[in-house]
Amino acid sequence: MAYIDFSNKSRSDIAVIKSFIAQDNPERAVSYIEEALGKFISTVGAFPSACPKYSRRKNIRRYVSGDYNIYYSYNGNTDIVEVLHIFHSSQLINSLFLD
């Protein structure tokens, strides 16, 4: 199982997502984050190379969880997954990672 490391930016993204959802439903905000990250950790931790590369040059992969895209890099030598960013799919900023 690969080690999952969340960057400071991805932790900030999680806090923003949680805060946004909590505006309507605080309880669901907590459960949504737990579900989404739990699925990500179990899937990508077991199969870190399974998700398609979003940027080959930057070695960034994308995991889709509902309306959110989780961008990460995987170093096979160290078996470490680094979560870089988490974006809602409607955000155009996703294009920053393209080659």
Secondary structure, 3 states (H helix, E strand, C coil): CCEEEECHHHHHHHHHHHHHHHCCCHHHHHHHHHHHHHHHHHHHHHCCCCCCEEECCCCEEEEEECCEEEEEEEECCCCEEEEEEEEECCCHHHHHHCC
